[in-house]
Amino acid sequence: MKDKNWTRREAILAAGAMGFFPRLGLTEERKMISRPIPSSGEELPAVGLGTYSVFDVSDTAEEIAIRQKIVDLLLGEGGSVIDTSPMYNRSERVIGNVIDAGSPRKAMFIATKVWTNGRDAGIEQMNRSARLMQTDVIDLMQVHNLRDTDVHMQTIRDWQQDGRIRYNGLTHYTKSAFDRLETAMRKHKPEFIQINYSLGEPEADQRILPLARDLGIAVLINRPYQSGRLFRAVSGESVPDWATEFAASWGQFFLKFIISHPAVTCVIPATSKPHHMSDNLGAGFGPLPDDAMRQRMIAYMASL
Ligand SMILES: NC(=O)c1ccc[n+]([C@@H]2O[C@H](COP(=O)([O-])OP(=O)(O)OC[C@H]3O[C@@H](n4cnc5c(N)ncnc54)[C@H](OP(=O)(O)O)[C@@H]3O)[C@@H](O)[C@H]2O)c1
């Protein structure tokens, strides 16, 4: 082999080619875009998974195998965030089934929610979530739709002291709640918020996303496809030529618009299909649109 001064990257790739550290070479080559959680500096991969309705299935071997495939694809590409809620009926139980079937809990960042009124009911619900997902420590506990926020934030902080929850957060899914969310962000200074933001619902970029940056709050984005509506808006159209350098599909076009916002930490598209999970994960790699391109994307959607 010719003598040379190796860069770190070249050395890793060469080691991979020679059969050493094959995973390291692969990881170096395909590292998903990630963002730090402001309160800790921990890096979160930018594409995760939502489970509303799509994980609310019976626990037959066939249904669980499909969800396990989806989760394993997520983890296999370096993703980790799985968002759920007791409001999503059987979803938490199905996540527990997937862990039972062998998907590594350690590689997951499990985000669930508390969605009830009153301290005791909240504690009972959070205990149930932990039990269903077979997890002693929940990575992120969010107050779902700002329901009884003051009460639950106190409990969540108590559990954080006890090491049973790692991060706290607040969620909502509609712009009509942005005033209330803003008030709660200023009052509680949560570590995370979760809100709707997409090419179909871009209003969060007016006040909520800049405020999250100012206050040092991580941001999960829900409804990235407006629950599928965005795909219907482009039905029959191909991804425009000017976007193909960063988006190989409509899914990646929509998700990269979101990820390229500097306040966004992670986007959580929901899917019941492994091939859609693979498509969504593609948005975690490669170039992101710059400001000018983002404006073009907005103009394009408005022209449809
Ligand atoms: N208040 C809250 O806290 C709140 C509210 C709303 C949502 N959320 C969270 O955010 C997550 C995402 O929001 P969402 O479930 O409303 O909807 P979404 O992620 O905007 O859209 C999901 C829809 O898109 C389809 N889809 C996914 N990937 C696709 C792809 N690559 N190509 C084509 N179609 C694709 C799915 O169908 P297939 O199954 O066929 O893939 C599904 O119908 C929820 O699951 C939940 O975890 C939280």
Ligand as a Chemical Component Dictionary entry (heavy atoms), coordinates in Angstrom:
data_LIG
# 
_chem_comp.id                   LIG 
_chem_comp.type                 NON-POLYMER 
_chem_comp.pdbx_formal_charge   0 
_chem_comp.three_letter_code    LIG 
# 
loop_
_chem_comp_atom.comp_id 
_chem_comp_atom.atom_id 
_chem_comp_atom.alt_atom_id 
_chem_comp_atom.type_symbol 
_chem_comp_atom.charge 
_chem_comp_atom.model_Cartn_x 
_chem_comp_atom.model_Cartn_y 
_chem_comp_atom.model_Cartn_z 
_chem_comp_atom.pdbx_ordinal 
LIG N1  N1  N 0  -51.153 16.389 19.962 1  
LIG C1  C1  C 0  -50.132 15.604 19.672 2  
LIG O1  O1  O 0  -49.276 15.382 20.504 3  
LIG C2  C2  C 0  -50.075 14.996 18.307 4  
LIG C3  C3  C 0  -51.046 15.295 17.349 5  
LIG C4  C4  C 0  -50.911 14.745 16.073 6  
LIG C5  C5  C 0  -49.841 13.881 15.805 7  
LIG N2  N2  N 1  -48.925 13.572 16.772 8  
LIG C6  C6  C 0  -47.788 12.657 16.504 9  
LIG O2  O2  O 0  -47.264 12.942 15.215 10 
LIG C7  C7  C 0  -47.281 11.756 14.411 11 
LIG C8  C8  C 0  -47.432 12.106 12.939 12 
LIG O3  O3  O 0  -48.647 12.779 12.648 13 
LIG P1  P1  P 0  -49.895 12.071 11.938 14 
LIG O4  O4  O 0  -49.929 10.657 12.349 15 
LIG O5  O5  O -1 -51.082 12.913 12.206 16 
LIG O6  O6  O 0  -49.669 12.142 10.395 17 
LIG P2  P2  P 0  -48.484 12.321 9.308  18 
LIG O7  O7  O 0  -47.236 11.725 9.816  19 
LIG O8  O8  O 0  -48.505 13.734 8.871  20 
LIG O9  O9  O 0  -49.065 11.439 8.105  21 
LIG C9  C9  C 0  -49.260 10.069 8.230  22 
LIG C10 C10 C 0  -49.840 9.560  6.918  23 
LIG O10 O10 O 0  -48.876 9.662  5.877  24 
LIG C11 C11 C 0  -48.735 8.387  5.230  25 
LIG N3  N3  N 0  -47.315 8.223  4.902  26 
LIG C12 C12 C 0  -46.272 8.142  5.760  27 
LIG N4  N4  N 0  -45.113 8.060  5.102  28 
LIG C13 C13 C 0  -45.421 8.068  3.778  29 
LIG C14 C14 C 0  -44.637 8.019  2.605  30 
LIG N5  N5  N 0  -43.297 7.962  2.638  31 
LIG N6  N6  N 0  -45.277 8.034  1.397  32 
LIG C15 C15 C 0  -46.628 8.113  1.343  33 
LIG N7  N7  N 0  -47.436 8.178  2.431  34 
LIG C16 C16 C 0  -46.816 8.162  3.651  35 
LIG C17 C17 C 0  -49.221 7.368  6.219  36 
LIG O11 O11 O 0  -49.808 6.295  5.538  37 
LIG P3  P3  P 0  -49.140 4.811  5.512  38 
LIG O12 O12 O 0  -49.515 4.190  6.814  39 
LIG O13 O13 O 0  -49.793 4.204  4.320  40 
LIG O14 O14 O 0  -47.662 4.994  5.346  41 
LIG C18 C18 C 0  -50.283 8.133  6.997  42 
LIG O15 O15 O 0  -51.535 8.050  6.337  43 
LIG C19 C19 C 0  -48.448 10.969 15.017 44 
LIG O16 O16 O 0  -48.441 9.623  14.627 45 
LIG C20 C20 C 0  -48.190 11.192 16.493 46 
LIG O17 O17 O 0  -47.160 10.361 16.961 47 
LIG C21 C21 C 0  -49.023 14.130 18.014 48 
# 
loop_
_chem_comp_bond.comp_id 
_chem_comp_bond.atom_id_1 
_chem_comp_bond.atom_id_2 
_chem_comp_bond.value_order 
_chem_comp_bond.pdbx_ordinal 
LIG N1  C1  SING 1  
LIG C1  O1  DOUB 2  
LIG C1  C2  SING 3  
LIG C2  C3  SING 4  
LIG C2  C21 DOUB 5  
LIG C3  C4  DOUB 6  
LIG C4  C5  SING 7  
LIG C5  N2  DOUB 8  
LIG N2  C6  SING 9  
LIG N2  C21 SING 10 
LIG C6  O2  SING 11 
LIG C6  C20 SING 12 
LIG O2  C7  SING 13 
LIG C7  C8  SING 14 
LIG C7  C19 SING 15 
LIG C8  O3  SING 16 
LIG O3  P1  SING 17 
LIG P1  O4  DOUB 18 
LIG P1  O5  SING 19 
LIG P1  O6  SING 20 
LIG O6  P2  SING 21 
LIG P2  O7  DOUB 22 
LIG P2  O8  SING 23 
LIG P2  O9  SING 24 
LIG O9  C9  SING 25 
LIG C9  C10 SING 26 
LIG C10 O10 SING 27 
LIG C10 C18 SING 28 
LIG O10 C11 SING 29 
LIG C11 N3  SING 30 
LIG C11 C17 SING 31 
LIG N3  C12 SING 32 
LIG N3  C16 SING 33 
LIG C12 N4  DOUB 34 
LIG N4  C13 SING 35 
LIG C13 C14 SING 36 
LIG C13 C16 DOUB 37 
LIG C14 N5  SING 38 
LIG C14 N6  DOUB 39 
LIG N6  C15 SING 40 
LIG C15 N7  DOUB 41 
LIG N7  C16 SING 42 
LIG C17 O11 SING 43 
LIG C17 C18 SING 44 
LIG O11 P3  SING 45 
LIG P3  O12 DOUB 46 
LIG P3  O13 SING 47 
LIG P3  O14 SING 48 
LIG C18 O15 SING 49 
LIG C19 O16 SING 50 
LIG C19 C20 SING 51 
LIG C20 O17 SING 52 
# 
